[in-house]
Amino acid sequence: MSIAPYLKEIGRGKQGARSLDRARAADLFGQVLDGAVTDLEIGAFCIAMRVKGETPEEMAGFIDATYSRLNRVPASGKPLVVLPSYNGARRLPVLTPLLALLVARRGLPVLMHGTATESSRVFVPQVLQALGIAALPSIRAIQPGEAAFAPTELLCPGLKRLLDVRMAVGLRNSSHSLVKLMNPCDGPAVIVSSYTHTEYAISMAAVFELMGATALLLRGTEGEVVADARRLPQMDGFIAGRRVPLEQGKKGTLTDLPDLPKEIDAQSTAVYIREVLAGDRPVPASMALQVERILQLAQSL
């Protein structure tokens, strides 16, 4: 089997490339996930899509292919809050575990999923280990009030392999966007997703609309889904694909900045998280607001 006919369409450069419809995009991505094509073809696919950029229809097709191959997380009676974590900490502590634990404390099941995509950053599993929370060894239902972490390879081994292509070519590919948009649950879920540049907010919103997703979309912290503690970002909600404005946000840096840890290592971050959960430090205002908006979306399901 070969994806050469697809490569001829998507690989003609930014101006000459032709986009695929949803069904053909699903067929292409399914072959890539199944490992049915050569490493050379996978590399060509990643570079071609990097240059061309995915249309919302293509990304929806990629998600369709992924959903048919996912090891789904069973529903547990309450909407699952999904927190993808693939960027980690570069200059600021990675506080995705704090967001997860704050939401879980309000009675919802929370699933973080991810994998390390670089060697120089601090990632969520390291912080969770410092908190005494082990990654799931296998897929199971997440109970209300529980925050759990699933490595990507448990959800979809082919997706993990595609994410790892970055280690070889040094560039992100379509899978890095896809993991921030997918719902790994076999039931109702609130997908919390983030973007780094405004143009991604537009394309990601279009995908949520196409997929009929319930989601929270905001500018996160260094690519993580946590609201930047130094700002009050705009937050857009989606309920069954229908856009619901939640927060207009404020431009600039907040005047009352939280006392974040100076170091970003896993142990320092875990200490800070414990102090916030114990009430010894305040929850950053933007994160407290984010928790409320997540709960609001969950109540709509």
Protein Blocks (a to p, Z undefined) as FASTA:
>chain_A
ZZklmmmmmmnojklpccddfklmmmmmmmmmnopacfklmmmmmmmmmmnopafklmmm
mmmmmmmmcccdddehiacdddddfkbpfkbccfklmmmmmmmmnopacddddddfbfkb
ccfklmmmmnopacdfbdcdddehiacdddfklmommlmmmmmmmmmnopacfklmmmmm
ccfbgcddddddddfbfklmmmmmmmmmmnopacdddddeehiabdcfkbccdddddeeh
iacdfbgbjedjdfbdcdddfbfcfklmmmmmmmmmnopaccdfklmmmmmmmmmmmmmZ
Z
